[in-house]
Amino acid sequence: MQTMNFSVAPLDQGMSFKAKAYQSLRQAITQMDIYGGPSEIRLDERQLCEALGVSRTPVREAMALLEQEGFIRSMPRRGIFVVRKTKAEIIEMITVCAALEGMAARLFVERADERGMADLHETFDRFAEGELADHVLEYSDANVAFHQSIIQASGCTLIADLTDRFFIHMRAIRRVTMRRGGRAETSIVEHRDIIDALTRRDADLAERRVREHTLGLARHVEQHCDFLD
């Protein structure tokens, strides 16, 4: 069992305590390395109350909402744990995201301005393929930002909402896979191919490359992530 080790954001004074606690806890869970260790991460209610500076009531209300949304689960006599998906569930989630991200890339081509295009280039221009081993975590964060940028610039609120449901797990699995089986080296080449298609405003090619890139993550998980079972 992993111990809870993360920071919570300061509470916004203009919100209710429940809303503040929910927002801060969700953000903290998003930043966790959920799949970086062999076991589940347990949340300590007392520690959370102390970190947030609130009583147990808003923390319990926030955690009840997080449990309803599938981010955490309560186990009698054991405690509250951050949800970890099985290997099969992760692969299914990635497959759905491949379809959604592919459509987002098509819409990106139609709607993104030149600044949006330039931002994608800047995201990866600072990474040299031969030096990725020394900057895997930085590259992983850039990778997540890349996918989020395409989704946001697509202008489709529904795609953004649907992918947000998977974001915590997609971010975590993308991060842990970057350290396995040469995924980082494959990823940066594929990202540059995607950027090329987007820059050329080729919607068909961009959609196909994004979809194939994300499905490649599913295949990578199948081959290299037996620790999820």
C-alpha atoms as one frame of an Amber mdcrd trajectory, in Angstrom:
protein
   0.000   0.000   0.000   1.364   3.395  -0.957   1.163   6.236   1.529  -0.462
   9.497   0.547   2.175  11.918  -0.691   0.861  14.928  -2.573   0.155  18.604
  -2.087  -3.237  20.271  -2.064  -3.926  23.696  -3.523  -4.871  26.626  -1.271
  -8.616  27.009  -0.864 -10.450  29.738  -2.775 -12.170  31.938  -0.214 -15.035
  32.710  -2.609 -16.291  29.113  -2.687 -18.106  26.886  -0.206 -15.889  24.637
   1.908 -17.273  21.576   0.141 -16.539  23.030  -3.305 -13.105  24.175  -2.176
 -12.222  20.761  -0.795 -13.526  18.998  -3.899 -11.568  21.230  -6.274  -8.342
  20.923  -4.310  -8.597  17.152  -3.819  -9.452  16.497  -7.457  -6.475  18.549
  -8.576  -4.214  16.702  -6.150  -5.408  13.294  -7.384  -4.850  14.428 -10.973
  -1.193  15.078 -10.148  -0.650  11.677  -8.509   1.517   8.993 -10.044  -1.302
   6.456  -9.682   0.429   3.664 -11.594   3.993   4.453 -10.585   3.940   1.963
  -7.690   2.719  -1.596  -7.241  -0.199  -0.823  -4.925  -3.120   1.524  -4.366
  -2.726   4.955  -2.812  -4.586   5.356   0.471  -5.984   8.743   1.474  -5.806
   9.777   5.111  -8.832  11.843   6.106  -7.164  13.506   9.097  -4.137  14.467
   7.038  -6.362  15.927   4.347  -8.306  18.006   6.881  -5.078  19.389   8.309
  -3.648  20.169   4.874  -6.818  21.934   3.756  -7.424  23.659   7.067 -11.076
  22.576   7.284 -13.204  20.240   9.382 -14.041  16.677   8.422 -17.515  17.496
   7.094 -16.517  19.299   3.855 -13.733  16.781   3.248 -16.146  13.870   3.618
 -18.687  15.602   1.352 -16.000  16.231  -1.263 -14.776  12.641  -1.093 -18.342
  11.346  -1.440 -18.617  13.299  -4.691 -15.227  12.064  -5.879 -16.344   8.507
  -5.167 -19.533   9.034  -7.177 -17.386  10.222 -10.076 -15.170   7.139  -9.836
 -11.942   8.784  -8.681 -11.774   7.151  -5.253 -13.407   4.216  -3.469 -14.181
   3.543   0.155 -13.481   0.105   1.586 -14.976  -0.844   4.975 -12.325  -1.226
   7.696  -9.569  -0.472   5.181  -9.989   3.180   4.254 -10.313   5.327   1.155
  -8.212   4.622  -1.917  -7.538   6.301  -5.245  -9.055   4.109  -7.964  -6.631
   2.159 -10.127  -7.961   0.715 -13.367  -7.159  -2.797 -14.536  -5.108  -3.363
 -17.671  -8.240  -4.240 -19.665 -10.018  -1.117 -18.418  -7.038   1.077 -19.310
  -6.859  -0.331 -22.835 -10.596   0.210 -23.306 -10.276   3.781 -22.046  -7.377
   4.501 -24.401  -9.348   3.082 -27.336 -12.244   5.454 -26.636  -9.835   8.375
 -26.274  -8.249   7.483 -29.627 -11.570   8.069 -31.357 -12.281  11.283 -29.478
  -8.784  12.700 -29.928  -8.828  11.832 -33.621 -12.008  13.848 -34.116 -10.529
  16.658 -32.025  -7.546  16.748 -34.404  -9.910  17.062 -37.389 -11.705  19.967
 -35.713  -8.356  21.496 -34.721  -7.402  21.679 -38.402 -10.639  23.492 -39.186
 -10.649  25.887 -36.251  -7.169  26.489 -34.811  -5.372  29.745 -35.569  -1.676
  30.144 -36.363  -0.856  30.788 -32.700  -2.335  27.407 -31.826  -0.187  25.765
 -34.475   2.934  27.558 -33.235   2.267  26.462 -29.659   2.343  22.798 -30.699
   5.734  23.281 -32.336   7.120  25.025 -29.275   5.968  22.183 -27.032   8.404
  19.726 -28.584  11.123  21.835 -30.201  13.054  21.836 -26.917  13.311  18.038
 -26.818  16.059  16.275 -28.759  15.325  12.633 -29.526  18.721  11.415 -28.320
  18.378  13.176 -24.963  14.892  12.085 -23.922  16.194   9.613 -21.342  17.364
  12.549 -19.215  14.080  14.455 -19.499  11.380  11.783 -19.430   9.169  13.450
 -16.816   9.370  16.836 -18.533   8.561  15.192 -21.846   5.665  13.306 -20.275
   4.147  16.578 -19.051   4.619  18.099 -22.514   2.947  15.035 -24.016  -0.142
  15.493 -21.839  -0.232  19.221 -22.600  -0.036  18.419 -26.326  -3.113  16.202
 -26.256  -5.000  18.683 -24.083  -4.132  21.542 -26.435  -5.593  19.725 -29.427
  -8.776  18.923 -27.515  -9.220  22.472 -26.222  -8.472  24.089 -29.587 -10.974
  21.775 -31.298 -13.692  23.940 -29.775 -15.877  20.916 -29.016 -17.107  21.116
 -25.427 -18.508  17.585 -25.478 -15.166  16.041 -26.497 -13.487  18.057 -23.755
 -16.039  16.889 -21.173 -15.816  13.221 -22.196 -12.024  13.114 -22.212 -11.942
  14.937 -18.882 -13.637  11.885 -17.329 -10.575   9.839 -18.320  -7.936  12.521
 -17.806  -6.655  11.416 -14.398  -5.964   7.895 -15.613  -4.768   8.877 -19.082
  -2.280  11.328 -17.604  -1.016   8.751 -15.124  -0.686   5.928 -17.653   0.979
   8.164 -20.221   3.482   9.159 -17.581   4.376   5.653 -16.438   4.613   4.240
 -19.992   7.159   6.885 -20.975   9.677   4.993 -18.851   9.020   1.615 -20.503
   9.840  -0.045 -23.796  11.133   3.008 -25.647   7.737   4.695 -25.633   9.186
   8.204 -25.292  11.349   7.819 -28.403   8.419   6.476 -30.429   6.095   9.138
 -29.087   8.178  12.150 -30.067   8.499  10.961 -33.667   4.738  10.400 -33.866
   4.021  13.788 -32.324   6.132  15.517 -34.944   4.294  13.623 -37.683   0.989
  14.768 -36.145   2.178  18.383 -35.998   3.195  18.134 -39.656  -0.310  16.968
 -40.635  -1.958  19.684 -38.527   0.305  22.390 -39.961  -0.538  21.276 -43.496
  -4.240  21.522 -42.562  -4.756  17.946 -43.723  -7.752  16.917 -41.609  -7.877
  13.301 -42.820  -4.192  12.717 -42.171  -4.216  14.516 -38.813  -7.200  12.509
 -37.589  -5.607   9.236 -38.690  -2.206   9.996 -37.155  -3.648  11.080 -33.811
  -5.888   8.031 -33.663  -3.053   5.647 -34.596  -0.735   7.340 -32.108  -3.179
   6.871 -29.244  -3.987   3.298 -30.284  -0.222   2.741 -30.224  -0.373   3.576
 -26.528  -3.003   0.850 -26.089  -0.706  -1.669 -27.790   2.190  -0.506 -25.628
   0.146  -1.032 -22.464  -0.790  -4.511 -23.666   2.860  -5.430 -24.238   4.665
  -3.670 -21.411   2.259  -3.080 -18.525   1.617  -6.479 -16.940   1.966  -4.769
 -13.551  -1.586  -3.459 -14.070  -3.075  -6.964 -13.713
